Amino acid sequence: MRSRKFLSVALGLTTLAAAAACSSTASSSQNVTVNWWTWDPNQAAAYEQCIPAFEKANPGITVKVSQYNVSDYFTKLTAGFVAGDAPDAFMDSVTYLQSYASQGQLLPLDSYIKQDNVNMNQYSIGTAAWKYTDGKQYALPMDWATAAIYYNEADLQAAGYTAQDVANLTWNADNGGTFERMVRHLTVDKNGVRGDQPGFDRNNVATYGISNLELASDALGQSNWGALLETAGINIQNKPNWPTQFNYANPELVKGVSRIRDLSNNGFSAQMNEFTTSESEQLGSGKAAMALDGTWSATSYSQLPGIKIGTAPMVAGPNGKRALITNSNGNNIWAGSKNPGETWKWVSYQESQACQTKAATFNGSFLPSIKASTDALAQQEQAKGVDFSVFADYVKNNELFPTPDYNNGAKITDTLVPMIQSYFTNKSGDSVWTTLQQQSKTLLAAQQ
Amino acid sequence: MTSTVIHDEPAAPVTRRVSRVRSAESRFAIGRAVSWTYLVLFLAVTLFPFYWILRTALSNNYSLIRNPSSLLPVGLTLGAFERVLGLASPAQAIAQGGSGAEIDLGLYLRNSVIYASILTVGVVFCSLLAAYAFARLRWRGRNVLFSIFLGALMIPGIMTLLPNFVLIHDLGLTNTFAGLVLPGVLFSAFSIFFLRQFMLGLSSEIEDAALIDGLGPFMLLFRITVPMTSGPLITLTLLNFINAWNDYFWPLMIANDPSVRPLTVALGVFQQASRQTEPDFAGLMAAALVAALPMLALFMIFGRRVVNSIGFTGIK
């Protein structure tokens, strides 16, 4: 607060000096450049659409958007913190909230939010995820993403299913529910025998019922195996936020993951190491009849030539209700920014309805956190023939819950994911989940 | 006695081999066929990745998803190259599965040329001076100092990354060409070692003659030693240029500003956005191809020099 006051006084003084002397230093302090970073080239291009309107409304502020691919992004960010040339504001994943906030690299936004009367209720999801343990709000939520079912319409029809059938699937750990039944029936071997018919050859499958569910890049399996567990009410984290343990040893969870592993062992879904390519290639090339994939893939599925892909909501739990773990990236301001006031102006403009709608409808690369913008995007895509109503319904029916914040995000991913992969590739048995639970407890406790 | 044994032994098998080849032409043909097969296979394995780059660059991203393992370009299009060269509008790019991000190829190409040229000229010149001092001048502590220099060969680059980074930042040289080249331009243990090994083998008679004629050490270096070392110097220049051209991590750390960002870093816009989404494969491959073209041309013209470098030193 005090530093802001100081800054505004300083700014005022330099402006005065500029007016009086027209010196060269004045022009540099009048023209402020706000640097903003993202790892997503699509979002970089999308948010660039907001710059002209923003710069027009805020003369003297220039916005520069830079993009670095995700494998370099956080290294570069950390190096920037150390060297003091990190960007003024940047897109961030909740995985890094704890480490960055505890290191004092993030600027709390509460006073700005209060000063500008930002209506935090306009964000349908993500606000809570960006509150740190000190109770301060460190980011405005940018977007949200969760899982959905995509399916090959021709395969479905040939198997005698309707769009309604996929939309009403349920799953449970005891018998796999209607979801597993459909997956078996959709699977066809090289001789044309379906997965639930006698004589099915699991070693020579032509089309799998579902894309691989095991390949996860995070410890919660958010866009595949974990999504099934969570929607069936089997929670991995022991608390909604800042969990102290991942309940991997929960017998229900072990039962669930073993069902998922059996799907691939029995030839109903691809083995984890069978394809190096993502779900969209498995579905697009006809190797799988359905894919459990992220909401972010909807647009690209709609563009595939010569194949009709339908979109259905994620599988529901045994009680017919959905609980979808939802990742929400945030827009952080760096504590070391020399122009926090100007940066806030840009960040708050980015997360306003005007900019979110403009950016999201530019290339449909993300689902905006503001409900009205999501609706606008859904409308636009609907007109193009892409069904976004499924995603809009998630918000309407209150089926989303945020990814938990937890300590040591990066380290947990690096340690636990290989162990989880060893289970799904049949290199370790059920006991690995007990080890995983112990590991998670240690890693979640220590703030490093 | 011993000497005759040594002399006799190698001679015998040679005669035997020659007679065997003459007597059995069919076996000769088989040997040739095997070696040709091996060569062709080896060539195929080497060239296939290049073909795959070309095939992907000429494909449409969405068609690639439909048929990821096709051997021919899927949905044949030059769209990816248009995107790379900045000829496609954002709307066109999005329609082909690109991001709509623009890339100013000319600018980044210029930056790469500037960066690689300054670095190469600097490294080669400094290494030449150092190698000359280590190989041709006599001074106390020369060998000890050289061992210390050699020790620098064993320090992995990642160890010096952070100190270099903090230093360049404190000097206020981030986002400048000076900051980009400074850590590498003055010292390269490999280049010094490479030149020194060659200079050690030069005969001292010409130098002595020049000394008698009254040349000082600098004139001696530039008038006598450099012309005699021109081969390895060209090789070294090429090697350094290729290395600098391919540099990724250091420019990534230093060059935030597009006005100094080299091509390798700039091509990141075609990379994977997040772990779940797919890269713009066609764009990435087209960009990689365009970035590699100057290097391919250099290699075609000077390929023998690069291969010679292995002969000069016995190390890669």
Interface residues (C-beta under 8 A of the other chain):
Chain A: N35 W39 D40 P41 N42 Q43 A44 A45 A46 S66 Q67 Y68 N69 V70 S71 D72 K76 A79 V82 A83 G84 D85 S217 S223 T277 S278 S280 E281 G284 S285 G294 W296 S297 S300 Q303 L304 P305 G306 I307 F362 N363 S365
Chain B: N60 Y62 S63 I65 R66 N67 P68 S69 G75 P90 I94 A95 G97 S99 G100 A101 E102 L162 F165 V166 H169 T174 L252 M253 N256 G268 V269 F270 Q271 Q272 A273 S274 R275 Q276 T277 E278 D280
